[in-house]
Amino acid sequence: MRQTGSCLCGKVAFEVEGSIDSALACNCTMCRRRGSLLWFVPHDRLRLTTPEADLASYTFYKHVIQHRFCPACGIHTHGEGTHPAGHKMAAVNLRVLDGVDLDAIPVHHHDGLAM
């Protein structure tokens, strides 16, 4: 199933393929402060529909995850990193997807984010 999403102002938009079966509520300092609910997908299932240059990145702690956001409105759209098995992953912020019923998605809680 194709999902679409964007930041608040629309400068950053994307499509992602897959079925949302659960979300992760990470309690690392970054995720806790921004309130993201994350859905992990292989990175090749995420396709920007706006220019890559319109995204900003932030890294912290071990600097292995690129936290991607809109520099205009500040909304976090997704993260990019590498799974321990070696393949690229995207952690999509479910709160920025269009038409998703967040109450219908089981949420798992995790202490610290690991792709």
GIKA-V681923 format. One record per residue. RES is the residue in one small letter. SS is DSSP state (H for helix, E for strand, C for the rest). BURIAL is b if it has 9 or more other ideal C-beta (glycine too) atoms within 8 Angstrom, else e. Layout:
res=RES ss=SS burial=BURIAL
res=RES ss=SS burial=BURIAL
//
This chain:
res=m ss=C burial=e
res=r ss=E burial=e
res=q ss=E burial=b
res=t ss=E burial=b
res=g ss=E burial=b
res=s ss=E burial=b
res=c ss=C burial=b
res=l ss=C burial=e
res=c ss=C burial=e
res=g ss=C burial=e
res=k ss=C burial=b
res=v ss=C burial=b
res=a ss=E burial=b
res=f ss=E burial=b
res=e ss=E burial=b
res=v ss=E burial=b
res=e ss=E burial=e
res=g ss=C burial=b
res=s ss=C burial=e
res=i ss=C burial=b
res=d ss=C burial=e
res=s ss=C burial=b
res=a ss=E burial=b
res=l ss=E burial=b
res=a ss=E burial=b
res=c ss=E burial=b
res=n ss=C burial=b
res=c ss=C burial=b
res=t ss=H burial=e
res=m ss=H burial=b
res=c ss=H burial=b
res=r ss=H burial=b
res=r ss=H burial=e
res=r ss=H burial=e
res=g ss=C burial=e
res=s ss=C burial=b
res=l ss=C burial=b
res=l ss=E burial=b
res=w ss=E burial=b
res=f ss=E burial=b
res=v ss=E burial=b
res=p ss=E burial=e
res=h ss=H burial=b
res=d ss=H burial=e
res=r ss=H burial=b
res=l ss=E burial=b
res=r ss=E burial=e
res=l ss=E burial=b
res=t ss=C burial=e
res=t ss=C burial=b
res=p ss=C burial=e
res=e ss=H burial=e
res=a ss=H burial=e
res=d ss=H burial=b
res=l ss=E burial=b
res=a ss=E burial=e
res=s ss=E burial=e
res=y ss=E burial=e
res=t ss=C burial=b
res=f ss=C burial=e
res=y ss=C burial=e
res=k ss=C burial=e
res=h ss=C burial=e
res=v ss=C burial=e
res=i ss=C burial=b
res=q ss=E burial=b
res=h ss=E burial=b
res=r ss=E burial=b
res=f ss=E burial=b
res=c ss=E burial=b
res=p ss=C burial=e
res=a ss=C burial=e
res=c ss=C burial=e
res=g ss=C burial=e
res=i ss=C burial=b
res=h ss=E burial=b
res=t ss=E burial=b
res=h ss=E burial=b
res=g ss=E burial=b
res=e ss=E burial=b
res=g ss=E burial=b
res=t ss=E burial=b
res=h ss=C burial=b
res=p ss=C burial=e
res=a ss=C burial=e
res=g ss=C burial=e
res=h ss=C burial=e
res=k ss=E burial=b
res=m ss=E burial=b
res=a ss=E burial=b
res=a ss=E burial=b
res=v ss=E burial=b
res=n ss=E burial=b
res=l ss=H burial=b
res=r ss=H burial=e
res=v ss=H burial=b
res=l ss=E burial=b
res=d ss=C burial=e
res=g ss=C burial=e
res=v ss=C burial=b
res=d ss=C burial=e
res=l ss=H burial=b
res=d ss=H burial=e
res=a ss=H burial=e
res=i ss=C burial=b
res=p ss=C burial=e
res=v ss=E burial=b
res=h ss=E burial=e
res=h ss=E burial=e
res=h ss=E burial=b
res=d ss=C burial=e
res=g ss=C burial=e
res=l ss=C burial=b
res=a ss=C burial=e
res=m ss=C burial=b
//
